[in-house]
Amino acid sequence: MNVKRYALALAGLGLIAASVSSVPAIAGKTDPKPYTSDKVAHPSPVKALAAGGPCINYVGVPTAAGTMQEIDVTPGTSPTAVAFEPFGYVATRANATWYGAVNASQTQTYYYGLLLQGANLYRHTTYVPDEKPPVPTFTKVGNGWSGFKAIATSNYSVAQPRHAYLYGLNTNNSLYRYQIVGAGFKALGPIPGFKGFKTLTVVSESATYDTLLMTTTAGALWTAHIPIAAGAKPVMKLIRSSGFADYESLVAQGCGTRGGTLVTAVDNATQSGFQYAFSKFNGSGTAMTFYGKIPAVFNGVDHVSITTHYDQLVGE
């Protein structure tokens, strides 16, 4: 795989990461593990885990205080959580998936992703040295983003034609899509009809479409199947009509070999997370298992998936 095309420019840094202020309280755990999980940072263990290990939500917690933390959530009769040490990041108001990758010479592990600070869009590259705090760097890549309340990214990189998109949910009741081309973005225009929608995350990526999982302020849960073809209209399917009004963040990772999806849903107001498992999404016919409240504090401005460049979502 050509990892170089995802290496990001480091010049023109516009942000300074804040220092770590405190360690959030984690129920039943007084000694957080250092920084981030090796399962996520290194692609080979991730592939091995996907083949036969337990399903886990790797949740990133970017805070208003300018820190970042990983919390790993494993389903069970009651979910269990492992918290990693927070590290200095930057204050943000919206964030997209963190993708872990390695450079072409296999000597440097890093994450990359997008974030909003005020009206500006930034790209981060966060390097992961051994036994030291991660080192985030930031590049401003756009302005005029004050009207966007949530963002999400897709990354289909396992086969041709590859694609990467940025989705933005706007306060004007439209969903915007941008094609990510190298370090730049190509605007593909607004998709109207998203009045009352609150948050979004990607649950499926293929050569021909992306699928978003979205909540509404009234508590409904929907999927939006969005074809890659220019001008194609999304296909909306109602998963559940109620029960999701409290959640401002959805973090999704694939689970099992049948297209299942594990979701951590976060109520930002109470800093509480709840874990669900879904079968392959198919409207109201989608099976859902509720595992309950997660024993951890989710104090992010939002919460994001920590995954790898090499994993694909196949939830629909």
C-alpha positions in Angstrom: 0.0 0.0 0.0 1.2 3.5 -0.8 1.3 5.1 2.7 3.2 8.1 1.4 0.2 9.6 -0.2 -1.3 10.0 3.3 1.8 11.6 4.8 0.9 15.2 5.6 2.8 18.4 5.2 4.2 19.8 8.4 5.0 23.4 7.4 3.0 26.4 8.6 1.9 25.0 11.9 -1.0 27.2 13.2 -1.7 25.6 16.6 0.2 24.9 19.8 -0.8 21.8 21.8 -1.8 22.5 25.3 -0.2 20.8 28.3 -2.0 18.0 30.0 -4.1 19.4 32.9 -5.4 16.3 34.7 -6.3 12.7 34.3 -10.1 12.1 34.0 -11.6 9.8 36.6 -12.2 6.3 35.4 -14.4 4.1 37.6 -12.4 1.3 39.2 -9.1 2.4 37.7 -6.6 4.7 39.3 -3.5 4.1 37.1 -4.3 4.8 33.4 -2.0 3.1 30.9 0.4 5.2 29.0 -1.0 7.0 26.0 -2.4 4.9 23.2 -3.0 1.2 22.5 -0.5 -0.7 20.4 -3.4 -2.6 18.9 -4.5 0.6 17.2 -1.1 2.2 16.5 0.4 -0.7 14.6 -1.5 -2.3 11.7 -0.4 -5.9 12.0 -1.8 -6.5 15.5 -5.0 -4.8 14.4 -5.4 -7.2 11.5 -4.8 -10.1 13.9 -7.3 -8.8 16.3 -10.0 -8.4 13.6 -9.4 -12.0 12.5 -10.1 -13.6 15.8 -10.0 -11.4 18.8 -12.7 -9.6 20.8 -14.6 -6.6 19.3 -13.4 -3.3 20.9 -14.4 0.3 20.5 -11.3 2.4 20.4 -12.6 5.8 21.4 -10.7 9.1 21.1 -11.6 11.8 23.6 -10.4 15.3 22.5 -11.3 17.8 25.2 -11.9 21.5 25.5 -8.9 21.8 27.7 -6.6 20.7 24.9 -5.9 17.1 25.7 -6.5 13.8 23.9 -7.1 10.4 25.4 -7.9 6.9 24.2 -10.5 4.7 26.0 -10.9 1.1 24.9 -14.4 -0.3 25.5 -15.1 -4.1 25.3 -18.7 -5.4 25.2 -20.0 -7.9 27.7 -22.9 -8.4 30.2 -21.7 -5.0 31.2 -19.1 -3.1 29.1 -15.5 -2.8 30.5 -13.2 0.1 29.8 -9.4 0.7 29.8 -8.2 4.3 29.8 -4.9 5.4 28.5 -3.0 8.5 29.7 -4.1 11.8 28.2 -1.5 13.8 26.2 -1.2 17.3 25.1 -3.3 18.1 22.0 -5.2 21.3 21.2 -8.7 22.7 22.1 -11.2 21.8 19.3 -14.9 21.9 18.8 -15.4 19.0 16.3 -13.2 16.1 15.2 -13.1 13.3 12.6 -11.7 9.8 12.7 -8.0 9.2 13.7 -6.3 6.9 11.2 -3.1 5.1 12.3 -0.4 4.4 9.7 3.3 3.8 9.2 5.7 5.5 6.8 7.1 3.7 3.8 10.3 2.7 5.6 8.3 1.2 8.5 10.2 3.4 10.9 7.5 5.9 12.1 4.0 5.3 13.4 1.6 8.2 13.2 -2.1 9.2 13.2 -3.8 11.7 10.9 -7.2 13.3 10.8 -9.2 16.5 10.6 -10.6 18.9 13.2 -12.4 22.2 13.6 -11.2 25.0 15.7 -13.5 28.0 15.5 -14.2 28.7 11.9 -11.1 26.9 10.6 -10.4 23.4 9.4 -7.1 21.8 10.4 -5.3 18.6 9.5 -3.3 16.9 12.3 -0.4 14.5 12.1 0.3 13.0 15.5 3.5 11.0 15.8 3.8 8.1 18.2 7.3 7.7 19.6 8.1 4.6 21.7 7.4 5.1 25.5 6.9 8.8 25.1 3.8 11.1 24.7 2.5 11.4 21.2 3.6 14.5 19.3 0.7 16.3 17.4 1.4 18.8 14.6 -1.3 20.9 12.9 -1.8 22.5 9.5 -4.6 24.9 8.6 -6.4 23.6 5.5 -9.5 25.7 5.3 -11.7 28.5 6.7 -15.4 29.4 6.7 -16.4 26.4 8.8 -18.3 28.2 11.5 -21.7 26.8 10.4 -20.6 23.2 10.7 -21.6 21.3 13.9 -20.1 17.9 13.2 -17.7 16.3 10.7 -16.8 12.7 9.7 -14.4 11.2 7.1 -14.4 8.0 5.0 -11.3 6.3 3.7 -11.6 3.5 1.2 -8.1 2.4 0.5 -8.1 -1.3 0.0 -8.9 -1.4 -3.7 -9.4 0.7 -6.8 -11.0 3.2 -7.2 -9.9 4.5 -3.8 -11.6 7.4 -2.3 -11.6 9.7 0.8 -14.4 12.1 1.7 -15.0 14.7 4.4 -18.7 15.1 5.4 -19.9 18.1 7.3 -23.3 18.6 9.0 -24.3 22.2 8.7 -26.7 24.3 10.8 -28.4 25.3 7.5 -29.9 21.8 7.4 -27.6 20.4 4.7 -24.9 17.8 4.6 -21.8 18.8 2.7 -19.4 16.4 1.0 -15.8 17.2 0.0 -13.4 14.9 -1.9 -10.0 14.7 -0.2 -7.4 14.8 -2.9 -3.9 14.7 -1.5 -3.6 17.7 0.8 -6.6 19.5 -0.8 -10.4 19.3 -0.9 -12.8 19.4 -3.8 -16.3 20.7 -2.8 -19.1 18.5 -4.1 -21.9 20.8 -3.0 -24.6 20.5 -0.3 -27.1 17.7 0.1 -30.3 19.3 1.5 -32.9 17.5 3.8 -31.0 17.1 7.0 -33.1 19.3 9.3 -33.0 18.1 12.9 -30.0 15.9 12.5 -27.4 16.2 15.3 -24.4 14.0 14.7 -22.9 11.5 12.3 -20.2 8.9 11.8 -19.2 6.6 8.9 -20.2 2.9 9.2 -19.5 1.6 5.7 -17.0 2.4 2.9 -17.0 0.7 -0.5 -15.8 1.5 -4.0 -19.3 2.9 -4.9 -20.8 4.4 -1.7 -20.3 5.5 1.9 -22.9 5.0 4.6 -23.3 7.4 7.5 -25.0 6.6 10.9 -26.8 9.7 12.1 -29.0 10.8 15.1 -31.7 13.4 15.3 -32.5 15.8 18.1 -35.8 14.0 18.4 -34.0 10.7 19.1 -34.2 8.8 15.9 -31.3 6.8 14.4 -30.8 6.7 10.6 -28.4 5.5 8.0 -27.6 7.7 4.9 -26.4 5.6 2.0 -24.5 8.1 -0.2 -23.3 6.9 -3.7 -19.9 8.1 -4.9 -21.4 9.1 -8.2 -21.7 12.9 -8.6 -25.2 14.2 -8.1 -26.6 10.9 -6.7 -29.1 11.3 -3.9 -28.7 9.6 -0.5 -30.9 6.7 0.4 -32.2 7.2 4.0 -33.2 4.3 6.2 -34.7 4.6 9.7 -33.0 2.2 12.1 -34.9 3.2 15.3 -37.5 6.0 15.8 -36.5 6.9 19.3 -34.0 6.3 22.1 -31.0 8.3 20.8 -31.9 11.9 21.7 -29.2 12.2 24.4 -26.2 11.3 22.2 -24.0 13.9 20.7 -21.2 11.5 19.6 -21.2 8.1 17.8 -18.0 6.0 17.6 -18.3 3.0 15.3 -15.9 0.1 14.6 -16.5 -3.1 12.6 -17.2 -6.3 14.6 -17.1 -9.9 13.3 -17.2 -11.3 9.8 -20.8 -10.6 8.9 -20.7 -6.8 8.7 -21.6 -6.1 12.3 -20.8 -2.7 13.9 -19.9 -1.9 17.5 -21.0 1.6 18.6 -20.2 3.8 21.6 -22.7 6.5 21.9 -21.9 9.4 24.2 -24.1 11.9 26.1 -21.8 14.9 26.3 -23.9 16.6 28.9 -23.4 13.9 31.5 -20.0 12.7 30.1 -21.5 9.2 29.9 -20.9 6.5 27.2 -23.2 3.6 26.3 -22.3 0.6 24.1 -24.4 -1.0 21.3 -23.9 -3.7 18.8 -25.7 -3.7 15.5 -26.1 -6.3 12.7 -25.4 -5.2 9.2 -27.5 -2.1 8.8 -30.8 -2.7 7.0 -33.4 -0.2 8.1 -35.8 -1.2 10.9 -34.8 -4.8 10.4 -31.3 -4.1 11.9 -30.8 -6.2 15.0 -29.5 -4.2 18.0 -27.9 -5.3 21.3 -27.6 -2.8 24.2 -24.7 -3.5 26.5 -25.3 -0.6 28.9 -23.3 2.2 30.5 -19.6 2.2 30.2 -17.5 2.7 33.4 -15.5 5.7 32.2 -15.7 9.4 31.9 -16.2 10.7 28.4 -15.3 14.4 28.7 -14.6 15.2 25.1 -16.1 18.0 23.0 -17.0 15.1 20.8 -15.7 11.5 20.5 -14.0 9.8 17.6 -13.0 6.4 16.2 -9.3 5.5 16.6 -8.6 3.1 13.8 -6.0 2.4 11.1 -5.5 3.5 7.5 -5.7 -0.2 6.6 -9.1 -1.1 8.0 -12.4 -0.7 6.1 -15.9 -0.3 7.5 -18.5 -2.7 6.0 -21.5 -2.1 8.2 -24.0 -1.9 5.4 
